[in-house]
């Protein structure tokens, strides 16, 4: 048994005896893979443009240089890294083979895995940051003034890298047929289902279930606090609370979309590695591809949420497009004068 690279990191494993059946099954979904590839390309364009725009405005506009937006900056960077895997994924589902060599296989697993750890830890920190800002405003101000979030974020990247290193040792290329080569994770005792189930259970606990528990706790506290209105005489406090509420709604929306997109993926992984989902099921490959597709969609939606839910982000985005439009118009005027 191996974890195959049709859907890359933490992907469903397929018995050696079922490889030929899987190849025959996927041939029935040529139209499905074509449509999925087109959608993935659209997601890639939207995600790269949107996240690079987020990185640019946070780095260049003073109003966006807040603690919360520093987390969103690194979340956007993490999403850009994750979306860089879309071309590899498209190639894999179209050719049913890994075409990029063993070294690229290891690097790909490393970058995709680092993204999974980094993004969920950042979301957890965002939840904790909102919890402090809303429920413990005084403590939040003191904590932010004493602690540099950049140090914490850099530590998160380093920790994510270290957590993924052991997996890279087991990443290898494997022949899946007469001409097909797959990028796989070959764990010890590869003929047993247990190591793969333990691996998926461990990874899903660290990158999904445990953070989900923490984020749920924080946001229950936040919602309870926001529902209790402050007395009318505390006008300044009410204005401050209103501003915190807007930021909290933005963060909660980002986290909600993340959970919606990631839940099908981890549910599918647990079902596949536990044996509850038959390896010869005809819907196995489409389900696997769709759940991975949702992960890429998740990395593309955050900039859209910022544009709809944050006035500051929306204004900054408009300013960038206005500047670009002004520069283009000025260049056209200069060219016309030169031609005259």
Protein Blocks (a to p, Z undefined) as FASTA:
>chain_A
ZZdfklophiacddfklmmmmmmmmmmmmmmmmmmmmmmmmmmmmmmmmmmmmmmmmmmm
mklmcfklmmmmmmmmmmmmmmmmmmmmmmmmmnopafebjklmmmmmmmmmmmmmmmmm
mmmmmmmmmmmmmmmmmlmmmmmmmpcfklmmmmmmmmmmmmmmmmmmmgccddfbjklc
cdddddehklbmklmmmmmmmmmmmmmmmmmmmmmmmmmmmmmmmmmccdfklmmlmmmm
mmmmmmmmmmmmmmmmmmmmmmmmmmmmmmmmnopacfkbfklmmmmmmmmmmmmmmmmm
mmmmmmmmmmklmmmmmmmmmmmmmmmmmmmmmmmmmmZZ
